[in-house]
């Protein structure tokens, strides 16, 4: 299954299970993810990161761990905050 299909299915499942109060603060061209090994922290990141192979690897890990059911009501990335911040910092500097 292609990454954009995984994300689309994951995000649509989150819309069904969560209220719309959090979606209003996500600017066009961005999406929210929840990251962390214990308590989850919400990040809003550019959609352009979906084209990056390192981010696609995280999405595949998310699919393996959660399938299309994400307990936070949105896409949950199963990695440490530090690793995720390093990755998005790297991607943002390119």
Rosetta constraint file for C-alpha pairs under 8 A:
AtomPair CA 1 CA 5 HARMONIC 6.57 0.50
AtomPair CA 1 CA 6 HARMONIC 6.83 0.50
AtomPair CA 2 CA 6 HARMONIC 6.43 0.50
AtomPair CA 3 CA 7 HARMONIC 6.19 0.50
AtomPair CA 3 CA 50 HARMONIC 7.73 0.50
AtomPair CA 3 CA 56 HARMONIC 6.70 0.50
AtomPair CA 3 CA 59 HARMONIC 7.34 0.50
AtomPair CA 3 CA 60 HARMONIC 7.84 0.50
AtomPair CA 4 CA 8 HARMONIC 5.98 0.50
AtomPair CA 4 CA 50 HARMONIC 7.69 0.50
AtomPair CA 5 CA 9 HARMONIC 6.07 0.50
AtomPair CA 6 CA 10 HARMONIC 6.00 0.50
AtomPair CA 6 CA 59 HARMONIC 7.99 0.50
AtomPair CA 6 CA 63 HARMONIC 7.61 0.50
AtomPair CA 6 CA 68 HARMONIC 7.88 0.50
AtomPair CA 7 CA 11 HARMONIC 5.93 0.50
AtomPair CA 7 CA 59 HARMONIC 7.88 0.50
AtomPair CA 7 CA 75 HARMONIC 7.82 0.50
AtomPair CA 8 CA 12 HARMONIC 6.05 0.50
AtomPair CA 9 CA 13 HARMONIC 6.15 0.50
AtomPair CA 9 CA 68 HARMONIC 6.87 0.50
AtomPair CA 10 CA 14 HARMONIC 6.37 0.50
AtomPair CA 10 CA 68 HARMONIC 5.14 0.50
AtomPair CA 10 CA 69 HARMONIC 7.22 0.50
AtomPair CA 10 CA 70 HARMONIC 7.59 0.50
AtomPair CA 10 CA 74 HARMONIC 7.31 0.50
AtomPair CA 10 CA 75 HARMONIC 6.33 0.50
AtomPair CA 11 CA 15 HARMONIC 6.33 0.50
AtomPair CA 11 CA 74 HARMONIC 6.18 0.50
AtomPair CA 11 CA 75 HARMONIC 6.50 0.50
AtomPair CA 12 CA 16 HARMONIC 6.53 0.50
AtomPair CA 13 CA 17 HARMONIC 6.47 0.50
AtomPair CA 13 CA 68 HARMONIC 7.02 0.50
AtomPair CA 13 CA 69 HARMONIC 7.08 0.50
AtomPair CA 13 CA 73 HARMONIC 7.72 0.50
AtomPair CA 13 CA 74 HARMONIC 7.91 0.50
AtomPair CA 14 CA 18 HARMONIC 5.91 0.50
AtomPair CA 14 CA 69 HARMONIC 7.86 0.50
AtomPair CA 14 CA 70 HARMONIC 7.10 0.50
AtomPair CA 14 CA 73 HARMONIC 4.50 0.50
AtomPair CA 14 CA 74 HARMONIC 4.79 0.50
AtomPair CA 14 CA 75 HARMONIC 7.39 0.50
AtomPair CA 15 CA 19 HARMONIC 7.16 0.50
AtomPair CA 15 CA 20 HARMONIC 7.43 0.50
AtomPair CA 15 CA 73 HARMONIC 7.26 0.50
AtomPair CA 15 CA 74 HARMONIC 7.64 0.50
AtomPair CA 17 CA 73 HARMONIC 5.89 0.50
AtomPair CA 18 CA 73 HARMONIC 5.33 0.50
AtomPair CA 18 CA 74 HARMONIC 7.94 0.50
AtomPair CA 20 CA 24 HARMONIC 7.00 0.50
AtomPair CA 22 CA 26 HARMONIC 7.61 0.50
AtomPair CA 26 CA 30 HARMONIC 6.25 0.50
AtomPair CA 26 CA 31 HARMONIC 6.20 0.50
AtomPair CA 26 CA 32 HARMONIC 6.92 0.50
AtomPair CA 26 CA 44 HARMONIC 6.65 0.50
AtomPair CA 27 CA 31 HARMONIC 7.73 0.50
AtomPair CA 29 CA 46 HARMONIC 5.89 0.50
AtomPair CA 29 CA 47 HARMONIC 5.54 0.50
AtomPair CA 29 CA 48 HARMONIC 7.90 0.50
AtomPair CA 30 CA 44 HARMONIC 6.32 0.50
AtomPair CA 30 CA 45 HARMONIC 5.26 0.50
AtomPair CA 30 CA 46 HARMONIC 4.18 0.50
AtomPair CA 30 CA 47 HARMONIC 4.98 0.50
AtomPair CA 31 CA 44 HARMONIC 5.41 0.50
AtomPair CA 31 CA 45 HARMONIC 5.63 0.50
AtomPair CA 31 CA 46 HARMONIC 6.48 0.50
AtomPair CA 31 CA 47 HARMONIC 6.42 0.50
AtomPair CA 32 CA 42 HARMONIC 6.57 0.50
AtomPair CA 32 CA 43 HARMONIC 5.53 0.50
AtomPair CA 32 CA 44 HARMONIC 4.33 0.50
AtomPair CA 32 CA 45 HARMONIC 6.38 0.50
AtomPair CA 32 CA 74 HARMONIC 7.15 0.50
AtomPair CA 32 CA 75 HARMONIC 7.16 0.50
AtomPair CA 33 CA 42 HARMONIC 5.67 0.50
AtomPair CA 33 CA 43 HARMONIC 5.38 0.50
AtomPair CA 33 CA 44 HARMONIC 6.43 0.50
AtomPair CA 33 CA 45 HARMONIC 7.72 0.50
AtomPair CA 33 CA 74 HARMONIC 6.35 0.50
AtomPair CA 33 CA 75 HARMONIC 4.97 0.50
AtomPair CA 33 CA 76 HARMONIC 5.69 0.50
AtomPair CA 33 CA 77 HARMONIC 6.82 0.50
AtomPair CA 34 CA 40 HARMONIC 5.59 0.50
AtomPair CA 34 CA 41 HARMONIC 5.35 0.50
AtomPair CA 34 CA 42 HARMONIC 4.47 0.50
AtomPair CA 34 CA 43 HARMONIC 6.27 0.50
AtomPair CA 34 CA 72 HARMONIC 7.20 0.50
AtomPair CA 34 CA 74 HARMONIC 7.02 0.50
AtomPair CA 34 CA 75 HARMONIC 6.18 0.50
AtomPair CA 34 CA 76 HARMONIC 4.60 0.50
AtomPair CA 34 CA 77 HARMONIC 6.02 0.50
AtomPair CA 35 CA 40 HARMONIC 5.10 0.50
AtomPair CA 35 CA 41 HARMONIC 5.27 0.50
AtomPair CA 35 CA 42 HARMONIC 6.41 0.50
AtomPair CA 35 CA 43 HARMONIC 7.44 0.50
AtomPair CA 35 CA 76 HARMONIC 5.97 0.50
AtomPair CA 35 CA 77 HARMONIC 5.03 0.50
AtomPair CA 35 CA 78 HARMONIC 6.38 0.50
AtomPair CA 35 CA 79 HARMONIC 6.45 0.50
AtomPair CA 35 CA 80 HARMONIC 6.84 0.50
AtomPair CA 35 CA 81 HARMONIC 5.97 0.50
AtomPair CA 35 CA 84 HARMONIC 7.40 0.50
AtomPair CA 36 CA 40 HARMONIC 4.65 0.50
AtomPair CA 36 CA 41 HARMONIC 6.28 0.50
AtomPair CA 36 CA 77 HARMONIC 7.22 0.50
AtomPair CA 36 CA 78 HARMONIC 6.36 0.50
AtomPair CA 36 CA 79 HARMONIC 5.66 0.50
AtomPair CA 36 CA 80 HARMONIC 4.84 0.50
AtomPair CA 36 CA 81 HARMONIC 5.15 0.50
AtomPair CA 37 CA 78 HARMONIC 6.37 0.50
AtomPair CA 37 CA 79 HARMONIC 6.02 0.50
AtomPair CA 37 CA 80 HARMONIC 5.59 0.50
AtomPair CA 37 CA 81 HARMONIC 7.75 0.50
AtomPair CA 41 CA 81 HARMONIC 7.71 0.50
AtomPair CA 45 CA 49 HARMONIC 7.52 0.50
AtomPair CA 48 CA 52 HARMONIC 7.73 0.50
AtomPair CA 49 CA 55 HARMONIC 6.48 0.50
AtomPair CA 49 CA 91 HARMONIC 7.25 0.50
AtomPair CA 50 CA 55 HARMONIC 6.25 0.50
AtomPair CA 50 CA 56 HARMONIC 6.30 0.50
AtomPair CA 51 CA 55 HARMONIC 7.66 0.50
AtomPair CA 51 CA 56 HARMONIC 7.33 0.50
AtomPair CA 52 CA 56 HARMONIC 6.23 0.50
AtomPair CA 53 CA 57 HARMONIC 6.20 0.50
AtomPair CA 54 CA 58 HARMONIC 6.75 0.50
AtomPair CA 54 CA 87 HARMONIC 7.89 0.50
AtomPair CA 55 CA 59 HARMONIC 6.44 0.50
AtomPair CA 55 CA 87 HARMONIC 7.92 0.50
AtomPair CA 56 CA 60 HARMONIC 6.27 0.50
AtomPair CA 57 CA 61 HARMONIC 6.35 0.50
AtomPair CA 58 CA 62 HARMONIC 6.16 0.50
AtomPair CA 58 CA 77 HARMONIC 6.54 0.50
AtomPair CA 58 CA 78 HARMONIC 7.55 0.50
AtomPair CA 58 CA 79 HARMONIC 7.96 0.50
AtomPair CA 59 CA 63 HARMONIC 6.20 0.50
AtomPair CA 59 CA 77 HARMONIC 6.92 0.50
AtomPair CA 60 CA 64 HARMONIC 6.24 0.50
AtomPair CA 61 CA 65 HARMONIC 6.18 0.50
AtomPair CA 61 CA 77 HARMONIC 7.58 0.50
AtomPair CA 61 CA 78 HARMONIC 6.93 0.50
AtomPair CA 62 CA 66 HARMONIC 5.76 0.50
AtomPair CA 62 CA 67 HARMONIC 7.04 0.50
AtomPair CA 62 CA 76 HARMONIC 6.55 0.50
AtomPair CA 62 CA 77 HARMONIC 5.37 0.50
AtomPair CA 62 CA 78 HARMONIC 5.89 0.50
AtomPair CA 63 CA 67 HARMONIC 4.40 0.50
AtomPair CA 63 CA 68 HARMONIC 6.57 0.50
AtomPair CA 65 CA 78 HARMONIC 7.51 0.50
AtomPair CA 66 CA 70 HARMONIC 6.00 0.50
AtomPair CA 66 CA 76 HARMONIC 7.92 0.50
AtomPair CA 70 CA 74 HARMONIC 5.93 0.50
AtomPair CA 70 CA 75 HARMONIC 6.01 0.50
AtomPair CA 70 CA 76 HARMONIC 5.96 0.50
AtomPair CA 71 CA 76 HARMONIC 7.68 0.50
AtomPair CA 72 CA 76 HARMONIC 6.89 0.50
AtomPair CA 79 CA 83 HARMONIC 6.73 0.50
AtomPair CA 79 CA 84 HARMONIC 6.80 0.50
AtomPair CA 80 CA 84 HARMONIC 6.35 0.50
AtomPair CA 81 CA 85 HARMONIC 5.99 0.50
AtomPair CA 82 CA 86 HARMONIC 6.13 0.50
AtomPair CA 83 CA 87 HARMONIC 6.22 0.50
AtomPair CA 84 CA 88 HARMONIC 6.19 0.50
AtomPair CA 85 CA 89 HARMONIC 5.89 0.50
AtomPair CA 86 CA 90 HARMONIC 6.11 0.50
AtomPair CA 87 CA 91 HARMONIC 6.16 0.50
AtomPair CA 88 CA 92 HARMONIC 5.83 0.50
AtomPair CA 89 CA 93 HARMONIC 6.21 0.50
AtomPair CA 90 CA 94 HARMONIC 6.76 0.50
